[in-house]
Amino acid sequence: MDNYKTNFLDYPLDRDVHVCRPYVFEKRPIKILVTDGGHKFVFCLLYKICSGEVFGNDQDVIIHLICSKGVIDQKSIFYELEECGFHLLKGWLVTSDIEEAYTDVDIVVFTTSYEEQSGVTHKETLLNHIIKARQTTKYVLTYAKSDVKIIFVGASTKFVLLEMGLLRRLEPTLKYRNVSGVTLLDEAIARAHLAAKLKTTTDRIKNIIIWGQTCPDVHYATVRMLPKGDLGATEEVEVPVHEALQDDRYLHETFIECILRRKVGYELSRSGKGVAIAIARHLKALFGGQEDEIISMAVITPPSEPYSMIANTVSSYPVWLKGNGTWKVREDMKYGVATHLTMIKLMHHLRKDKPLGTLFSMMEWILKYEKEHNEMITIKEKPQLLEIFELPRWDMDYVLVELPLEAIPKVDKENFVLTKSIAWDDTQNIRKEKKSSIRFILDGSKKFRKKSSMAASSKGSISLPSIIKKRMASLASSNALLQKMPH
């Protein structure tokens, strides 16, 4: 009896007992800021966050929403959320005061609100992105927490990557691992196309990877289906998509083209539910981890330069997610030939493109202006920026460029059927010529095509029609050359 230790159950019932709860842990509410409450996807996103689908049923949240002055009040969104009775919503704030909105936030959902509109030039659209990125950089570093996570979202992937690149360029001290962009909308569109092609549902397809800007790759993609040839089978198995389709020409040409066209149509429709679902999946994977599926997101290329990409540039990669808001690029992945050619074009665009050089010079001018005037640049200085804004190649349609061969990353050529696709033809041209540089065709405006072809013919260089004829003529012997390629 001497070694007997009493506990609170041994006390008489007529005395007060204070029971400590050492095993009960209450999570601190997460403060989430959405920078533009005027988007259509805001309510759908907040509904998913407050219902517990993103951070779990035990994580309280506090929502901050920036509403510009002169716009219809966005408090009705929170009134409707309160009517839903979400117990996780511990507080909300709708304000136009920047300091009040950014103070001590844990997550910033940065919306790319400036899209291409009719009557607005590319210069004005780009300037709006530059000024907004500069303002966001200052606000985050001044008012938010030091380890704040910045999530870039939008219906247009190219503007998402542009905003991330501008943010990194304007503030190099910002931790690049705290910044990411949502590219799961492209993955959802690609999954829907494959599901329609395979006559199945989207939940049976997984592991589609988005590379670069908007380039879906199905090298690791699988579909859950009954095994072919086994009529008595009742259990579904994971089958690679390229084996289930047996159509590499579709995967290399038609599939990617359909994704790009549907993406443009989606940007014009401005629907918000698909964007909200993609953001919710991105946040859930980033803070909760994802082990059963390969997840892609736009990130700032780390100093190790995976896949021969340039450090501090922005691109979409497959990533490892630890579940605490951090990511790591998966450097052991392979991709198909069509994706390989797209990555080559992207690398050249990042290395030698003159519009990017113009952007960098403009950002240097902005930093110099702020240092001289001791104030942050605003939209009032937009006319001055337009005067120094020069994009001689911004409206081009086809531009002949050069790319060093040493910049070409590794390509996996296994499990591909011989085909006469343009992707394979380009690959055999690379192997055949073995020159110090190769020429590719990039996209731009139709106005430049006539001028460039006339200028090229006047200077005695190769004109665009002759290049197209040369490419088409090489298609006839593509199978014979492919068989000679090392596998």
Secondary structure as GFF3:
##gff-version 3
##sequence-region A 1 487
A	DSSP	three_ten_helix	8	10	.	.	.	ID=ss1
A	DSSP	beta_strand	30	34	.	.	.	ID=ss2
A	DSSP	alpha_helix	41	50	.	.	.	ID=ss3
A	DSSP	beta_strand	61	66	.	.	.	ID=ss4
A	DSSP	alpha_helix	75	83	.	.	.	ID=ss5
A	DSSP	beta_strand	89	95	.	.	.	ID=ss6
A	DSSP	alpha_helix	98	102	.	.	.	ID=ss7
A	DSSP	beta_strand	107	111	.	.	.	ID=ss8
A	DSSP	alpha_helix	122	143	.	.	.	ID=ss9
A	DSSP	beta_strand	149	153	.	.	.	ID=ss10
A	DSSP	alpha_helix	157	170	.	.	.	ID=ss11
A	DSSP	three_ten_helix	176	178	.	.	.	ID=ss12
A	DSSP	beta_strand	179	181	.	.	.	ID=ss13
A	DSSP	alpha_helix	184	198	.	.	.	ID=ss14
A	DSSP	three_ten_helix	202	204	.	.	.	ID=ss15
A	DSSP	beta_strand	205	206	.	.	.	ID=ss16
A	DSSP	beta_strand	209	211	.	.	.	ID=ss17
A	DSSP	beta_strand	215	217	.	.	.	ID=ss18
A	DSSP	beta_strand	222	225	.	.	.	ID=ss19
A	DSSP	beta_strand	237	240	.	.	.	ID=ss20
A	DSSP	alpha_helix	241	245	.	.	.	ID=ss21
A	DSSP	alpha_helix	248	249	.	.	.	ID=ss22
A	DSSP	pi_helix	250	254	.	.	.	ID=ss23
A	DSSP	alpha_helix	255	269	.	.	.	ID=ss24
A	DSSP	alpha_helix	273	288	.	.	.	ID=ss25
A	DSSP	beta_strand	295	300	.	.	.	ID=ss26
A	DSSP	three_ten_helix	306	308	.	.	.	ID=ss27
A	DSSP	beta_strand	314	321	.	.	.	ID=ss28
A	DSSP	beta_strand	327	329	.	.	.	ID=ss29
A	DSSP	alpha_helix	337	352	.	.	.	ID=ss30
A	DSSP	alpha_helix	354	373	.	.	.	ID=ss31
A	DSSP	three_ten_helix	379	381	.	.	.	ID=ss32
A	DSSP	alpha_helix	382	388	.	.	.	ID=ss33
A	DSSP	beta_strand	397	404	.	.	.	ID=ss34
A	DSSP	three_ten_helix	405	407	.	.	.	ID=ss35
A	DSSP	alpha_helix	422	433	.	.	.	ID=ss36
A	DSSP	beta_strand	437	444	.	.	.	ID=ss37
A	DSSP	alpha_helix	446	459	.	.	.	ID=ss38
A	DSSP	alpha_helix	464	474	.	.	.	ID=ss39
A	DSSP	three_ten_helix	475	477	.	.	.	ID=ss40
A	DSSP	alpha_helix	478	484	.	.	.	ID=ss41
###
